[in-house]
Amino acid sequence: MSNSKKNKFAIQAKILPENVYKILNEKASKHALTSYIIELVQEKESTELILKELKNIENKIDNLSPKSIIVKEKAVNEDKLIEGNIVKKVDNVESGIDDDDLNGEGDF
C-alpha cells in the first residue's frame, strides 16, 4: 500500500440513483461500505478478464478454417453391439412366430 493514499473519499449522494443510494447507505451504516466497494471493483475486474478471454476464444473460433476441424468418429464393433447403438449395415434379418402365439395363447 502506498502512503500517498487519501484516508477518505467523498460521494455526492445527491446525484446517486435512489436504489444505489439505499444500498450504499445501508452498507455505510453497517460499516461495510469499504469492503463492499472493494468486492464490486474486484468482481468488475474479474468479469472484464473473463469477457476478454471469451473474446479471444471467439476470435480463435472465427479464424478456424473448415479444413482445420477434425471430427473423430467412434467405430462400432459389430461383435459387441450395445443397446442404443445404431447399426448402419444389416445383411440378414430372421424372424418367426411361435406356435403358441398363433393359438391365441400369449405370455401375459
N, C-alpha and C positions, 0 to 999 in steps of 0.2 A: 504494500500500500504506500502510496505517495503522501508526503507531508503537505503537498500543495492542495489537498482536497479541502473543500469547504465543509464546515460542520453541518450546515443545513441548506436545503433548497426551499424555494417558495413556489407554491402552485396557486394560480389565480382561480379561486373557486367560482367566481362569477361567470367565467367562460366555459366551465365544465358542463357537459350534458347532465341532466338530473340523475340518470341511472349511474353514471360514472361517479358523480359526487357522493351518492349514497354509499356506494361500495368503498370508496376511499375514506370517507368519513367514518364508516364502521370500522375499517381496519385501523385507522388512526386512533380511535377511541379505545381499541384493544391493544394498543402499542405494537401492532403487527404490520404497519404500513411499509416500513423499510424492507422487511423480509418478503412482503407481497410484491413490491416493486422489483426486487432482485429476481424473484421467481418469474415474473412476467417477462423481464428482459432476457433471462436465460432461456425461457420457452420460445421466445421470438427468435433468438439466435439459433436455437436448435431446429426450429421449423424452417428457417431460411437455409440452413445447411442441408436439410432433407430435401427441400424443393430444388436446391442446386444440384444435388446428386440425381434426383429424378429427371431433371432436365438433361443432365449428361447421359443418363441411360436412354432417354428418349432420342437424343441425337445419335447415339450409337445404333439404336434400332433403325432409325431412319436411314442411316448410312449403309445398312446391310443390303447387299445385292441378293437377288433370289438364288444366285449360284453359290453363295456362301452359306446357305442354310442347309444343314444336313439332317435328314429325318431318318431315324433308326427304326426299322420295323422288327417286331418280335416274330421269330419263326415259330410256327405251330408244329409241335412234334405229333404226327398223326398217330403214333403208337400210344400216346398218353393224352388223350383228349379229356379235358376237364369241363364239367358242366358250365355253360355260359360262353364257351368259345364258339366262334362262328367258323364253320368248316366251308371252305370255298370249293372243294372238289369232292364229289361223291360219285363213285363209279357204279356201285351196285347197291340196290336197296331191296331187302327181303322183308316180306310181311306175311301175316296169316291170321286166320280166325280160329279160335279154339272151338271145338265141338260143343262145349257147354254153353258158349255164347249163342250158338245157333239154336239151341233148345230153349232159350229164354231163361236159363239159369245163370244169374250174374254173381259176381263176388260180393255184392252188397245186399 
